Amino acid sequence: MSLSRRELFRWMGSLAVVLAVPACGGGGGKAMGDSVFTADELDALARFADVILPEDDQPGGAKLGTVAYIEQLIAAFASTPPAIYGNGPFSDRNPIPDATGQPTASFPTNDFATFVELDRVAKASWLLFVQGSAALPGGAPNEALLGPVVALEDQLKAGLDAAIANAPQPLANMTADELETYFNGQPEAFTDLLIELVTEAAFAAPEYGGNPGLAGWDMIHFEGDSLPLGYSQWNGTAHVERPEAPLSTPNPGADPEPLDDDVHQLLVLVVEALAGRMTT
């Protein structure tokens, strides 16, 4: 199998949207720029983002908003309510339908750009992740056994600084292959954290700071939020489906990126790993 890292993200990106992204975010607030990372750290962060999701004919991790997403997540508790969970149900990306289900020229306000209050447990959990043990009275619940939780900003800066300091040559002088090898040799906790954050930045709703111009969604052919237009509306007599996105009939020829042999093999591996079985 010869799937590249980018192809894997492209095909599995929708899963990332469903599983990883809705429970996290920054957004809504002002990006913090140089007040978070030094110029060298920003450069390393952007280069590593492009290792995780390389640029080709489409933008890589850096251009998909990794830095802005991370900085807004770090600043999430600077606003009230905290900029963690976007509101709903509508963004301003889809028009309001008329009585027959057809789009009008009217759009709702963007509810996604405002945020909801966190309950006590969610607030404590997110404070620990973003700001570490010091943000909670008494520290982390298991601090006596596991040690304090390190703030997200401190984890990232420590990992980036160590990578810069220990590099055999400046990161800017490394080839793409050398940079990938070097990134893969960093501590697993650091690389796993960056992979998670780059994925979230690329495929989250743009209100969270990444996915500029919906470029991440375009890359994986994800249509994003559909309301209030939706795909099927009740007109008082019957459901009216959008002809370009039917729900109950086939839409032949509409697949923008049909499965090839490599992707089919990937799906077989995933299904078998989950103790399933491919029947076709």
N, C-alpha and C positions, 0 to 999 in steps of 0.2 A: 504494500500500500504506500502511495506517495503523497498523501495529503499533507499540505503545508500547514503551518500554524494558522495562517490567515484563512485557508480554506476550512479548517476545523472551526474557527470562530464564525465563519460565514454560515456554515451549516448548523452549528449548534447555538448560534447567537440567540435564536428565539427562546431556547431553553434558558439561557442566561437571563433574558428579559423576564421570564416567568418566575424563575427560582431565586435569582440573586438581587435583582434590581429594586423591586417595589419596596423592600424593607430597608432601604438605605437612601441616603441622599444628602445633598447640601442644598445649594441653590437658593434662590430668593435673595440672598445676601450679596454684599459686594465682595468680589474677589480680593484676596488680601495681598496678592503680588509679592513683592520683595520683603514684606514684613514677616513672611513665613520662612521662605527658603532663600539661601544665598544664590548668587548667579551660577556658581559651580553646581550647587544642588539642583537648581532648576534645569540646567543643561543635562545632568546625569539622569534626572527623572524623565525628561523628554526622550532621551536616547533609550533608556530601558523600556519606556512605553512603546517605542517603535520596535524593540526586540520582541515584546509580547504580541503586538499586533503590527506587523511590518507594513510599511507603505508600499503600494505598487500602483496599479491604475486607480486606486481609491486611497483615501487618507489612512494613515496609520494611527497608532495610539496617541501620539502627541497632538496631531491635528484634530483628533476626535475629542479633545477637551480634557485630557487626563489632569493637567495641572490645575485648570479652573475648577474641575469637579472636586479634586482633593482639597484645594484651599477653601472652597465653600463648605465642604463637609467639616473641616477643622473649625470653621467659624459658625457652625450651625447654632450654637447656644448663645451667640451674640445677639440674636433677635428673639422676640417673644410673640407668638409661640416659637419654640426652636424649629429651625428649618430642616426638619427630618422627614415628615410625611406630608406630601402635597395633598391639597384638598381636592374636591371634585364636585359634581361628576363630569364637568365639561372643561375642555381646554377651549382655545379659540381657533383650533385647526380645522374644524368641520362646521358647515353651516347648519342652521335650523331648518328642518324639513317643513314643507307645507302639508296640508291635510291628506294629500295623495302620496306622501313620502318623497316628493321631489325636493332637491335642494333649493333654498331661497338665497337671497343676497344678504341675509341677516346672520350674524355670528354671535354666539354667547360671549360673555366675558370669560377670561381665563381663570377658572377656579384653581387650576394646578399651581398657579403662581403664589397662592396663599397657603398657609400651613395650619395643621390641626394641633390642638393641645395633646400632649402626651399624658397617659395615665402614670401613676406613681411608679409602677414596675418598669414600664417602657422608658420613662425618663431616667431612672437609675441605670438601666442597662445601656442606654445610649451615652449617658455621661461617662460611664466606665470605658466604653469603647473609644469615645472621642477625646476625653480629657483625663482618663486614667483614675487611679484610686484617690488621688488628691481632691477630686471633684465631689466625693461623697463623704459625709460625716462618718468617721470611723473607718473609712477606707473600703476596699473591696470585701465582699462577704467571706471569701476564702483566703484573704491576704495572709493570715497567720500560717497557713499550710503552703500556699503557692507563691507567696510574695506579692508585692503590689502590681497592679495592672499599669502598664506604661502607656501614656497618652499616645494617640495616633501620630501627632506631629513629632513627638520625640522618637517613636519607632522609626518613622520614615527618615528623619534627619540623621539618626545614628546609622541606619543602613546605608544611606547615600554617602555620608562622610567616610565610612569605612571602605566602601567600594571605590571612592575617589582616591583615598590615601593608599590603598593596597594595590591599585592598578599597576601593572608592569609598564604601562605607557599611558599617556593621556587618553581618555575615552574618545576624544575627538579624532585621534589618530588611528583608532582601531577600525578594521574592516567590519562589515556586518556580521560575518561569521565569527570573528574574534570577539566582538561585543556580545554575541549570543552565548558563546562558550563561557565568557567571563561572567555574564549575568547568571547563567545556570550554575556557576560555582559559588554563588553567594549563599549565605545561610537560608535554609528552606523557609523559615518563618518570614523572612524579608521578601523572598521571591513570591511566596504564596500570597502575601498581603498585597504586593504590587499587581499581581495577576488579577486578583479580585477587584482591586480599585480600577484598573484599566478597563476590565470588562464592564463594570458598572458605569464608568464614564462614557464608554462608547455606546451602550445600549439603553441607558436610562432615558426617561423623558428629558428633554432639554432644560426644563425648569430646574433640574438638579445640578446644572452647571456644565455637563458634557453634551455629547451628541449635537454639535453645532449644525444648524441648518438641517437637522434630521439625517445627517450623513451616515451615522451608524445604523439607523433603521433602513436607509436606502441600501446599504451594503448587504444586509441580510434579508432584504425584501419584506421587512416587517411594516405593516400598514399603520401601526400605532393605535392610539385611541380613536374610536369611531363615532362616539356620541357627540352631539345629539342626532346626527344624520343617521347613524346606524346602518344596518344592512337590510333590514326588513321592517316596514311600518304597517300598522293596522289603520286602514282608511275608513273603518266603520263597517265594511263588508268583507274584506279579505286582506291578507298580508300582501304588501307590494314590495317586491324585491328590487334592489338596485341592479340594472341589467349588466353593469360591468363587474358586479360581485355577487352573483346568484348564490343562494344558500341551498336550494332544493334541487337544482339541476346541474349537470356537468358544465364546466367552463373550459372546453378543450383548447389547447394552445396557449393558455394563459400562464403556464409555469415559466417564470423568467430564468430559471436555472435548473433544468431537469437533472435527475439523479444520473450520475455516471457510475462506472464500475467501482471506483475508489470509494465513493460515498455509499454505495450499496454495501460494500465490504465493511465500512465503518458501522453502518446500521446493524449488520449481522453481528458484529462484535459486541455492540451495546446491548442488543436484545439477548444474546447468549450470556453475557455477563450478568444480566438481570434474571437469569434462569428461564428465559423465554425461548421461543422457537419461531424461525422464519418459515412461512408456508408457501411463499411465492418467490 
